[in-house]
Amino acid sequence: MNELGIPVLIVLALLVLVVMFLGAMGVRRIQLRRTLGTFDGSISTTPGKWMMVIARYGPGELEFLKLFSVSPIPVHKFLRSSIEINGWRKPEDTEKHLVQPGNVIVLMTYEGREIRLAMDYETYNGLSAWLEAGPVAGVGTWRQD
């Protein structure tokens, strides 16, 4: 026992669990980032609150997974046909400490809700190209503008 009366084995077990959890988070991030169509960023669905995420886009949806998690389940899913990008801007002074340096804030709407994404400009170009590359309006299940 140490001076606090806690057995050394319990302390070691807790330390091993923390290291295993951090390792699992690292492996998950590496696996997700190896997939085509993924990028690091932050999302804000509520003014003033940002969450670091790994985003991935597939044929029909854009998914956001928490960065500091081991869960494979996305916290947000947006259908490609319902996303509208309204442009981008540089972070305001109140946002600079909440997002990664060098990121731009992408303004988008999803089913009438305002969503803000922080990502680097090159990633924004890829996301906007992915969104614009969808089927032509009136063909298939795409937007009926």
Phi, psi and omega per residue, in radians:
M1 nan 2.596 3.078
N2 -1.615 -3.034 -3.065
E3 -1.161 -0.291 3.103
L4 -1.575 -0.100 3.136
G5 1.516 0.190 -3.133
I6 -1.668 2.198 3.117
P7 -1.028 2.437 -3.107
V8 -1.068 -0.587 3.141
L9 -1.113 -0.648 3.121
I10 -1.173 -0.735 3.111
V11 -1.086 -0.774 3.113
L12 -1.115 -0.717 3.119
A13 -1.091 -0.745 3.107
L14 -1.124 -0.711 3.111
L15 -1.094 -0.748 3.102
V16 -1.098 -0.730 3.106
L17 -1.085 -0.735 3.118
V18 -1.113 -0.765 3.125
V19 -1.116 -0.717 3.114
M20 -1.117 -0.711 3.122
F21 -1.114 -0.804 3.119
L22 -1.112 -0.672 3.082
G23 -1.117 -0.730 3.110
A24 -1.103 -0.698 3.093
M25 -1.100 -0.719 3.129
G26 -1.133 -0.772 3.121
V27 -1.111 -0.742 3.119
R28 -1.048 -0.783 -3.127
R29 -1.116 -0.751 3.122
I30 -1.082 -0.769 3.140
Q31 -1.109 -0.744 -3.139
L32 -1.162 -0.736 -3.080
R33 -1.244 -0.332 3.100
R34 -1.306 -0.330 -3.114
T35 -1.347 2.390 3.093
L36 -1.110 2.407 3.100
G37 1.562 0.351 3.093
T38 -1.981 2.645 3.088
F39 -2.690 2.713 3.071
D40 -1.524 2.541 3.096
G41 -3.044 -2.888 3.077
S42 -2.379 2.658 3.133
I43 -2.258 2.508 3.077
S44 -2.297 1.983 3.059
T45 -1.811 -0.232 3.101
T46 -2.171 2.288 -3.119
P47 -0.937 2.275 3.093
G48 1.516 -0.153 -3.136
K49 -1.997 2.154 3.128
W50 -2.111 2.544 3.100
M51 -2.271 2.251 3.080
M52 -1.286 2.336 -3.043
V53 -2.420 2.872 2.860
I54 -1.930 2.113 -3.115
A55 -1.819 2.602 3.056
R56 -2.491 2.425 3.086
Y57 -2.047 2.446 3.141
G58 -2.125 -2.819 -3.086
P59 -1.079 -0.615 -3.015
G60 -2.234 -0.025 -3.107
E61 -2.683 2.797 3.084
L62 -1.982 2.144 -3.075
E63 -2.026 2.579 3.120
F64 -2.195 2.150 3.113
L65 -1.970 2.421 3.110
K66 -1.020 2.419 3.120
L67 -1.220 -0.792 -3.093
F68 -1.676 1.250 -3.123
S69 -2.772 2.860 3.010
V70 -1.947 0.014 -3.104
S71 -1.289 2.368 3.073
P72 -1.519 0.029 -3.071
I73 -1.605 2.210 3.134
P74 -1.170 2.539 3.087
V75 -1.494 -0.403 3.077
H76 -2.419 2.451 3.054
K77 -2.333 2.227 3.120
F78 -2.132 2.240 3.085
L79 -1.220 2.358 -3.100
R80 -0.999 -0.686 -3.080
S81 -1.237 -0.237 -3.107
S82 -1.872 0.052 -3.121
I83 -1.595 2.340 3.007
E84 -2.214 2.177 3.072
I85 -1.592 2.225 -3.099
N86 -1.865 0.302 3.109
G87 1.934 -2.967 -3.125
W88 -2.502 2.865 3.095
R89 -2.667 2.902 3.048
K90 -1.364 2.666 3.132
P91 -1.099 2.442 3.058
E92 -1.293 2.915 -3.112
D93 -0.990 -0.629 -3.124
T94 -1.279 -0.303 -3.106
E95 -1.736 -0.276 -3.021
K96 -1.007 -0.622 -3.132
H97 -1.489 -0.083 -3.117
L98 -1.725 -0.292 -3.116
V99 -2.146 2.881 -3.126
Q100 -1.162 2.539 3.104
P101 -1.066 2.453 3.120
G102 1.491 -0.038 3.121
N103 -1.409 2.726 2.972
V104 -1.923 2.735 3.099
I105 -1.713 2.067 3.123
V106 -1.661 2.192 -3.140
L107 -1.713 2.153 3.113
M108 -2.451 2.817 3.091
T109 -2.112 2.459 3.090
Y110 -2.352 1.969 -3.130
E111 0.865 0.774 3.084
G112 1.497 -0.144 3.121
R113 -1.666 2.472 3.068
E114 -1.486 2.245 3.117
I115 -2.165 2.399 3.063
R116 -2.061 2.323 3.110
L117 -2.093 2.445 3.036
A118 -1.932 2.212 -3.137
M119 -2.768 2.911 3.095
D120 -1.322 2.823 -2.998
Y121 -1.111 -0.640 3.127
E122 -1.104 -0.685 3.103
T123 -1.157 -0.664 3.075
Y124 -1.028 -0.755 3.116
N125 -1.051 -0.740 3.114
G126 -1.133 -0.725 3.133
L127 -1.137 -0.762 -3.139
S128 -1.175 -0.621 3.077
A129 -1.150 -0.705 3.103
W130 -1.070 -0.741 -3.122
L131 -1.175 -0.746 -3.123
E132 -1.273 -0.346 -3.089
A133 -1.438 0.092 3.121
G134 -1.183 2.973 -3.141
P135 -1.000 2.706 3.128
V136 -1.153 2.515 3.131
A137 -0.989 2.373 3.129
G138 1.611 -0.136 3.137
V139 -1.932 2.212 3.129
G140 1.219 -2.436 -3.082
T141 -1.861 0.370 -3.121
W142 -1.347 3.114 -3.101
R143 -0.900 2.491 3.090
Q144 -1.857 1.030 -3.106
D145 -1.185 nan nan
